[in-house]
Amino acid sequence: MMPNWLLPEYIQDMLPEEAWRIESMRSNVLELLRRSGYQLVAPPLLEYVESLLINDSQDMDLRTFKLVDQLSGRTMALRADITPQVARIDAHLLNRQGVTRLCYAGSVLHTQPAGLMRTRELLQIGAELYGHSGLESDLEVQRLMLQSLALLGIEGVHLDLGHVAIFAALVKRANIEAELEAALFGALQRKDVPTLRGLVAGLSKDAQDALLALPELYGGMEVLQRARSVLPDCAEVRTALTELEQAAAHLQPLAHSIGIDLAELRGYHYHSGMVFAAYHAGSHDAIAQGGRYDDVGKSFGRARPATGFSMDLRQLHGLLAQQAQPKGILAPHAKDAALDAAIVQLRNEGHAVIVDLLADKSARGELNCDRELTLRNGAWVVVELKS
């Protein structure tokens, strides 16, 4: 019989040191977002499945836990991403006409781990900007993502930029049907050139050349110049390449390095414009990501231009150096008004004061204290804790 204290695979508790540090990370990022004009929202963990599985995303469907609501009999789901919920709030609860900036932090659940050595319960934090379709809003959220990582102490960040409008334009020009489009998308995500070559065999030579070029258009800024020479000279492609060039120039001071990947279609059924992801040498997977998703609000009856980013605080915590939790002050357990007043004053000053209920010297090490309150000359004073 399996012990009842074991957790499911890829589900973990957060113990005190990690939990306190992640809470500090959460509050620091939210404060940065608050100062940048973003308002905090907290959508529920559970919703009807139709609200969470927008745009018929098969990836999101497979990633989402589902259950039957005992009250209504309808299928409900545990959120695997908070972004659709924030889009719903913007579309119907706030219903503003101008630019709306929203941020959030909360748990999301995945049926499968999001990446190597990842938990299935992520602590997602992010920001979304609605009501502006220009490059300026893309740059704002990209800058905030990089500033958030720097604030948390994540150094050496590599930023990858892509643009799903390029692939969408090639599909449209070649009149490619949905089934083939999905197969091309999968091959490009895997950078599976042999499969891609077989899929494009029936297309025109121009379409073949353009689609086969995408997996090779990866690297530094020189990629943009190569793309201009090998991709069709159409308005959508020109605009996308210009936006990528401007974004890279603007974000250069905030990232250790910047790369361009025109085969990166992360969230293709979700995003509609520029996409971006941050990487770090300590992680196999992206540590933060986002992009433009102007069509998401359509699922809620109110399409709005939108762009945003998100990241998992539990993943980011694993990239940071271990830090010892600050030690507290041990106080005796006694009925003494002066002692109570001293404890209150120290706590008001920001110190952790732990009352020694057991008065067991052998257990003091577990209380994480390096000082103690002791009575000297009729006054309670803080002294170094003796072992």
Secondary structure, 3 states (H helix, E strand, C coil): CCCCCCCCCCCCCCCHHHHHHHHHHHHHHHHHHHHCCCEECCCCCEEEHHHHCHHHCHHHHHHCEEEECCCCCCEEEECCCCHHHHHHHHHHHHCCCCCEEEEEEEEEECCCCCCCCCCCEEEEEEEEEECCCCHHHHHHHHHHHHHHHHHCCCCCCEEEEEEHHHHHHHHHHCCCCHHHHHHHHHHHHHCCHHHHHHHCCCCCHHHHHHHHHHHHCEECCHHHHHHHHHCCCCHHHHHHHHHHHHHHHHHHHHCCEEEEECCCCCCCCCCCCEEEEEECCCCCCCCEEEEECCCHHHHHCCCCCEEEEEEEHHHHHCCCCCCCCCCEEEEECCCCHHHHHHHHHHHHCCCCEEEECCCCHHHHHHHCEEEEEEEECCEEEEEECCC
